[in-house]
Amino acid sequence: MRFGHPFMLLAILPALAAAWWVVKRQEPGRRPTLPFPALSSWNAGESGRSLLARWLPLALRLMALLLLGIGLARPQKVNRLLGASGRGIDIMMAVDTSLSMNALDFDPFNRLDAAKDTAARFARGRVEDRLGLVVFGGGPELACPLTVDTDALAQRIQALNPGMTGADGTALGEGIISALNHLKNSPAKTKIIILLTDGRGNVGLDAGTAAKTAAALGVKIYAIGTAKRGESVMPVDDPRFGRVMVRVEEDLDEDTLLEVARLTGGKYWRATNLKELRAIYAEIDRLEKSAIKRPEIFSQADLYEGPVFAALLILLAETGIAEGLLLRWP
């Protein structure tokens, strides 16, 4: 326990001084007396009721003042969680949001919804890490910077939708570079990118060149290909017929993704259904983590209500006793 305003304890000193002065005045020889010769030979002592009437109100008032002084000093209960060695890494997730991610081959989800569900679960489980999110279609966008607020990140993941970048194509290399830009100044010893796509880079910077940049910066890339083998179907809004289903051919560039992972010391997986995708994220979740130091966390709770309330009760009791039980009649 500690006091928020310890200097207020000085307010107790005048109360103690006043009590000392009153006690000294009550000592034999100091109390004012009226000589009465007729009673000089009567040496009767004070009754118990008389002693209570003299000292009990004084003791109660002093106790109340002491408690008020303690309350004014603001006593606090302090809980401290000592800093401890934890383990954590910085992770940027780079998610493809091109229109082809609307393909319906991850029953009961489309490709992007399956990726969103799995990535959000992954994010909520990484309580010791900082995570961020970039998306890419025909160009990259930052969806969430590195953060420890996993709930906020999960909400941003759930808000993704196909075609959200407003540009056609799959800027695979640009997505990697965008994620790198948010990791390059990170003090973490371990930095990774989880790259998820269903296609091949056909816009902007070559993915291999971006991977070499990541390798130079010490960033691993774990690549995930999300597409069923063979043909899939995808809903498309037709201006004449409304929403129709069209067939889409597999266009996953596994060779490039394998090379991206190899260049950076990462790994490549292919997921053809939701179960496989969740198993991949579970494996990533078991990656080595760099040691970190958790800060000391303090919490405090004010306890002044107790002493102040007790002082008020004592003052009420003193008033009741002085004006009732120990009332002195002339």
C-alpha positions as CSV (number, residue, x, y, z in Angstrom):
1,M,0.0,0.0,0.0
2,R,1.1,3.6,-0.6
3,F,-0.3,7.1,-0.1
4,G,-1.1,9.2,-3.1
5,H,-0.7,12.5,-1.1
6,P,1.6,11.5,1.7
7,F,2.2,15.2,2.7
8,M,-1.4,15.3,4.0
9,L,-0.4,13.0,6.8
10,L,1.1,16.2,8.4
11,A,-2.5,17.2,9.1
12,I,-2.5,14.6,11.8
13,L,0.2,16.5,13.8
14,P,-2.1,19.4,15.0
15,A,-4.7,16.9,16.2
16,L,-2.0,15.1,18.2
17,A,-0.7,18.4,19.6
18,A,-4.2,19.4,20.6
19,A,-4.9,16.1,22.3
20,W,-1.6,16.3,24.2
21,W,-2.4,19.8,25.4
22,V,-5.9,18.7,26.7
23,V,-4.3,15.7,28.5
24,K,-1.7,17.9,30.1
25,R,-4.4,20.3,31.4
26,Q,-6.2,17.4,33.0
27,E,-3.2,16.4,35.1
28,P,-3.5,16.8,38.9
29,G,-2.5,20.3,40.0
30,R,-3.3,21.8,36.6
31,R,-7.1,21.4,36.6
32,P,-8.9,24.6,37.8
33,T,-10.5,23.9,41.2
34,L,-12.7,25.8,43.6
35,P,-11.6,25.5,47.3
36,F,-14.3,24.2,49.5
37,P,-13.1,23.7,53.1
38,A,-16.1,21.7,54.2
39,L,-15.2,18.9,51.7
40,S,-11.4,19.0,52.2
41,S,-11.5,15.8,54.3
42,W,-13.6,13.9,51.8
43,N,-11.3,12.0,49.5
44,A,-13.8,10.3,47.2
45,G,-12.4,9.2,43.7
46,E,-14.0,9.9,40.4
47,S,-16.8,7.6,39.2
48,G,-16.4,5.5,36.1
49,R,-19.1,7.5,34.4
50,S,-17.3,10.7,35.1
51,L,-14.0,9.3,33.7
52,L,-15.9,8.2,30.5
53,A,-17.5,11.6,30.2
54,R,-14.1,13.3,30.4
55,W,-12.0,11.0,28.2
56,L,-14.2,9.0,25.8
57,P,-15.3,12.0,23.6
58,L,-11.7,13.2,23.4
59,A,-10.5,9.8,22.3
60,L,-13.2,9.4,19.7
61,R,-12.6,12.9,18.3
62,L,-8.9,12.2,18.1
63,M,-9.5,8.8,16.4
64,A,-11.8,10.5,13.9
65,L,-9.2,13.2,13.1
66,L,-6.5,10.6,12.6
67,L,-8.7,8.6,10.2
68,L,-9.6,11.8,8.3
69,G,-5.9,12.6,8.0
70,I,-5.2,9.1,6.6
71,G,-8.1,9.5,4.2
72,L,-6.8,12.9,2.9
73,A,-3.4,11.2,2.3
74,R,-5.3,9.0,-0.2
75,P,-4.2,5.4,0.7
76,Q,-3.9,3.2,-2.4
77,K,-3.5,-0.5,-2.9
78,V,-0.9,-1.1,-5.6
79,N,-0.6,-4.3,-7.6
80,R,2.5,-4.7,-9.7
81,L,3.0,-7.3,-12.4
82,L,6.7,-7.7,-12.7
83,G,8.3,-7.5,-16.2
84,A,9.1,-11.0,-17.4
85,S,10.7,-12.5,-20.4
86,G,8.1,-13.2,-23.1
87,R,8.4,-14.2,-26.7
88,G,7.1,-12.3,-29.7
89,I,7.6,-11.4,-33.3
90,D,6.4,-8.7,-35.7
91,I,4.1,-10.1,-38.4
92,M,2.7,-8.4,-41.4
93,M,-0.1,-10.2,-43.2
94,A,-0.3,-9.5,-47.0
95,V,-3.7,-10.6,-48.3
96,D,-4.8,-10.8,-51.9
97,T,-8.1,-9.1,-52.4
98,S,-8.3,-9.3,-56.2
99,L,-11.7,-10.2,-57.7
100,S,-10.7,-13.9,-58.2
101,M,-10.7,-14.3,-54.4
102,N,-14.5,-14.4,-54.8
103,A,-14.2,-17.9,-56.2
104,L,-16.4,-20.4,-54.3
105,D,-14.1,-23.3,-53.7
106,F,-13.7,-23.1,-49.8
107,D,-17.1,-24.5,-48.9
108,P,-18.9,-22.8,-47.2
109,F,-16.8,-19.8,-47.9
110,N,-15.3,-18.1,-50.9
111,R,-11.5,-17.8,-50.9
112,L,-11.3,-14.4,-49.3
113,D,-13.9,-15.2,-46.6
114,A,-12.0,-18.4,-45.7
115,A,-8.7,-16.3,-45.5
116,K,-10.5,-13.7,-43.3
117,D,-11.9,-16.3,-40.9
118,T,-8.6,-18.1,-40.5
119,A,-6.4,-14.9,-40.3
120,A,-8.7,-13.4,-37.7
121,R,-8.4,-16.5,-35.5
122,F,-4.7,-16.5,-36.0
123,A,-4.4,-12.8,-35.0
124,R,-6.5,-13.2,-31.8
125,G,-4.2,-16.0,-30.7
126,R,-0.9,-14.0,-31.0
127,V,-1.2,-12.0,-27.8
128,E,2.6,-11.5,-27.4
129,D,3.2,-10.2,-31.0
130,R,2.6,-7.1,-33.0
131,L,0.6,-7.8,-36.2
132,G,-0.4,-5.6,-39.2
133,L,-2.2,-6.0,-42.4
134,V,-1.7,-4.9,-46.0
135,V,-4.0,-5.9,-48.9
136,F,-3.3,-5.9,-52.6
137,G,-5.2,-6.3,-55.8
138,G,-4.0,-4.1,-58.7
139,G,-2.1,-2.1,-56.1
140,P,-1.3,-2.3,-52.3
141,E,-3.1,-0.6,-49.4
142,L,-2.3,-0.5,-45.7
143,A,-5.3,-1.9,-43.8
144,C,-3.8,-1.9,-40.3
145,P,-0.4,-0.9,-39.1
146,L,1.6,-3.1,-36.6
147,T,-0.4,-3.3,-33.4
148,V,-0.9,-5.4,-30.3
149,D,-4.7,-4.7,-30.4
150,T,-5.6,-8.0,-31.9
151,D,-9.4,-7.3,-31.7
152,A,-9.0,-4.2,-33.8
153,L,-6.9,-6.0,-36.3
154,A,-9.5,-8.9,-36.5
155,Q,-12.2,-6.3,-37.2
156,R,-10.1,-4.9,-40.1
157,I,-9.6,-8.4,-41.4
158,Q,-13.3,-9.1,-41.4
159,A,-14.0,-5.9,-43.3
160,L,-12.0,-7.0,-46.4
161,N,-13.8,-7.7,-49.6
162,P,-12.8,-8.7,-53.2
163,G,-11.8,-5.8,-55.4
164,M,-11.5,-3.3,-52.5
165,T,-8.3,-1.7,-53.9
166,G,-10.3,-0.5,-56.9
167,A,-7.6,-1.7,-59.4
168,D,-7.6,-4.8,-61.5
169,G,-4.8,-7.4,-61.4
170,T,-2.6,-8.9,-58.8
171,A,0.3,-6.8,-57.6
172,L,2.1,-9.6,-55.8
173,G,5.5,-7.9,-55.6
174,E,4.0,-4.5,-54.6
175,G,2.1,-6.3,-51.8
176,I,5.4,-7.7,-50.5
177,I,7.1,-4.3,-50.7
178,S,4.2,-2.6,-48.9
179,A,4.5,-5.1,-46.0
180,L,8.3,-4.6,-45.9
181,N,7.9,-0.9,-45.6
182,H,6.1,-1.4,-42.2
183,L,8.6,-3.9,-41.0
184,K,12.0,-2.5,-42.0
185,N,12.3,-0.1,-39.0
186,S,11.0,-2.6,-36.5
187,P,13.3,-3.4,-33.5
188,A,12.0,-7.0,-33.4
189,K,14.6,-9.7,-33.9
190,T,12.2,-11.8,-35.9
191,K,10.1,-10.3,-38.7
192,I,7.9,-12.2,-41.1
193,I,5.3,-11.7,-43.8
194,I,2.5,-14.1,-44.3
195,L,1.6,-13.7,-48.0
196,L,-1.7,-15.1,-49.1
197,T,-2.8,-15.2,-52.8
198,D,-4.7,-17.3,-55.3
199,G,-3.0,-16.1,-58.4
200,R,0.2,-14.7,-60.0
201,G,1.8,-11.4,-60.1
202,N,0.8,-9.5,-63.3
203,V,1.1,-5.9,-62.2
204,G,3.9,-3.8,-60.9
205,L,7.2,-5.0,-59.3
206,D,8.3,-8.6,-59.9
207,A,7.7,-10.8,-56.8
208,G,11.2,-12.3,-57.0
209,T,12.8,-8.9,-56.8
210,A,10.6,-8.0,-53.8
211,A,11.6,-11.3,-52.1
212,K,15.3,-10.5,-52.6
213,T,14.7,-7.1,-50.9
214,A,13.0,-8.9,-48.0
215,A,15.9,-11.3,-47.7
216,A,18.3,-8.3,-47.5
217,L,16.2,-6.9,-44.7
218,G,16.1,-10.2,-42.8
219,V,12.4,-10.7,-43.3
220,K,11.0,-14.2,-43.8
221,I,8.1,-14.7,-46.1
222,Y,5.6,-17.5,-45.5
223,A,3.6,-17.9,-48.7
224,I,0.1,-19.5,-48.9
225,G,-1.6,-20.4,-52.1
226,T,-5.4,-20.5,-51.8
227,A,-7.1,-22.2,-54.8
228,K,-8.7,-25.6,-55.5
229,R,-6.9,-27.5,-58.2
230,G,-8.6,-27.3,-61.5
231,E,-11.7,-25.3,-62.4
232,S,-13.8,-23.2,-59.9
233,V,-16.9,-21.0,-60.1
234,M,-17.2,-17.4,-59.1
235,P,-20.3,-15.0,-58.9
236,V,-20.1,-12.1,-61.3
237,D,-22.5,-9.1,-61.6
238,D,-23.6,-9.0,-65.2
239,P,-25.3,-5.7,-66.3
240,R,-27.9,-7.6,-68.4
241,F,-28.5,-10.8,-66.4
242,G,-27.6,-9.7,-62.9
243,R,-25.5,-12.0,-60.7
244,V,-24.3,-15.1,-62.6
245,M,-21.9,-17.9,-62.0
246,V,-18.8,-18.1,-64.3
247,R,-16.1,-20.7,-64.4
248,V,-12.6,-19.7,-63.6
249,E,-9.4,-21.7,-64.3
250,E,-6.7,-22.2,-61.7
251,D,-4.1,-19.5,-62.1
252,L,-1.9,-20.0,-59.0
253,D,1.8,-19.4,-59.7
254,E,3.3,-21.9,-57.3
255,D,6.8,-21.7,-58.8
256,T,7.0,-18.0,-57.9
257,L,5.6,-18.5,-54.4
258,L,8.1,-21.4,-53.8
259,E,10.9,-19.1,-54.9
260,V,9.8,-16.2,-52.7
261,A,9.7,-18.5,-49.7
262,R,13.1,-20.0,-50.5
263,L,14.9,-16.7,-51.1
264,T,13.8,-15.4,-47.6
265,G,14.2,-18.6,-45.6
266,G,10.5,-19.1,-45.3
267,K,8.1,-21.8,-46.4
268,Y,5.3,-22.3,-49.0
269,W,2.0,-24.1,-48.5
270,R,-1.0,-24.7,-50.7
271,A,-4.5,-24.8,-49.2
272,T,-7.4,-26.3,-51.3
273,N,-10.0,-26.2,-48.5
274,L,-10.7,-24.5,-45.2
275,K,-9.3,-27.4,-43.1
276,E,-6.0,-27.2,-44.9
277,L,-5.9,-23.4,-44.5
278,R,-6.4,-23.6,-40.8
279,A,-3.8,-26.3,-40.4
280,I,-1.3,-24.0,-42.3
281,Y,-1.9,-21.1,-39.9
282,A,-1.6,-23.4,-37.0
283,E,1.8,-24.4,-38.2
284,I,2.8,-20.8,-38.7
285,D,1.6,-20.2,-35.1
286,R,4.3,-22.6,-33.9
287,L,7.2,-20.6,-35.5
288,E,10.1,-19.6,-33.3
289,K,9.6,-16.4,-31.5
290,S,12.2,-13.8,-30.5
291,A,12.6,-13.0,-26.8
292,I,11.0,-9.7,-25.6
293,K,10.8,-7.9,-22.3
294,R,7.3,-7.2,-21.0
295,P,7.0,-3.9,-19.3
296,E,6.0,-3.7,-15.6
297,I,2.3,-3.1,-15.2
298,F,0.9,-1.2,-12.3
299,S,-2.7,-1.0,-11.1
300,Q,-3.9,1.0,-8.2
301,A,-7.2,1.2,-6.2
302,D,-8.0,4.1,-3.9
303,L,-8.8,3.1,-0.3
304,Y,-9.6,6.5,1.2
305,E,-13.4,5.8,1.4
306,G,-12.8,3.3,4.3
307,P,-11.0,5.7,6.7
308,V,-13.3,8.7,5.9
309,F,-16.4,6.6,6.4
310,A,-15.1,5.2,9.7
311,A,-14.3,8.8,10.8
312,L,-17.8,9.9,10.1
313,L,-19.3,7.0,12.0
314,I,-17.0,7.7,15.0
315,L,-18.0,11.4,15.0
316,L,-21.7,10.4,14.9
317,A,-21.1,8.0,17.8
318,E,-19.3,10.6,19.8
319,T,-22.1,13.1,19.3
320,G,-24.7,10.5,20.4
321,I,-22.7,9.5,23.5
322,A,-21.9,13.0,24.5
323,E,-25.5,14.2,24.0
324,G,-27.1,11.1,25.4
325,L,-25.4,8.4,27.4
326,L,-22.8,10.7,29.0
327,L,-24.7,13.9,29.1
328,R,-23.6,15.9,32.1
329,W,-26.3,17.8,34.0
330,P,-25.4,20.9,36.0
